[in-house]
Amino acid sequence: MPNEELLRIENLHAWYGESHILHGMELTVREGEVITLLGRNGSGRTTTLKAILGLVGRRTGSIRLHGTEVIDMPTHRIAHVGRLGYCPEERGIFASLNVDENLELPPVLAKGGMSVDEIYRMFPNLKERRASQGSKLSGGEQQMLAIARILRTGATLLLLDEITEGLAPVILKSLGKVIHDLREQGFTIVLVEQNFRFAAPLADRHYVIEHGRVVECIEAAELEAKQEQLNRHLSV
């Protein structure tokens, strides 16, 4: 069962230049949970992940990781304090290096990162392509490699941004199993996700975001009863 509170965000505001994107975000993530940030494009979901890591122009409010206030810390300190791994939408692998080389390069955030052998057991597709350059991998394989690189660092709180976008159903099934298995191993995961069908069976709680703030928090047990409300929020 989830226990310790790993992340608490209160009254978070964030800006890119003069653009005010987050307007008082509030959310909590406990150890071992999978939560999703749902909403239309432009609602502030990705900015929330970036704001946690200090990758926005300016931010105010409170972000506590493992009980430590990090709102004024630089990104590298936040990553270490929170044992945070961030997988951006653009994936961030080294395209000119092969899979093995990509997996040898991630920085160490904390002890306990997965070994390359453990990675290849979790991602058998990557083992088959271990000598292939990042640029030669399929979109799904690149996504797996991006997540695998984070798991090498010792990160235990994973921020994953749109990991299913544009991927084939067979790859989605593999990624869903990976998320499930990571949760079973004690990882905590925040998913920004457009594909609700992918996210629904994986998450403990869904935060619906509109105009840079949470407008609805739906526990997994409430999902069926609140499906109509959720559809209204997410419909284009």
ABEGO torsion letter per residue (X at the ends): XBBBBABBBBGBBBBBEABBABBGBBBBBBBGBBBBBBEBBGAGAAAAAAAAAGABABBBEBBBBGGBBAAABBAAAAAAAAGBBBBBAAGGBBAABBAAAAAAABBBABBGBBBAAAAAAABAAAAAAAABBAAABBAAAAAAAAAAAAAAAGBABBBBBGAABGBBAAAAAAAAAAAAAAAAAGBBBBBBBABAAAAAAABABBBBBBGGBBABBBBAAAAAAAAAAAAAAABX
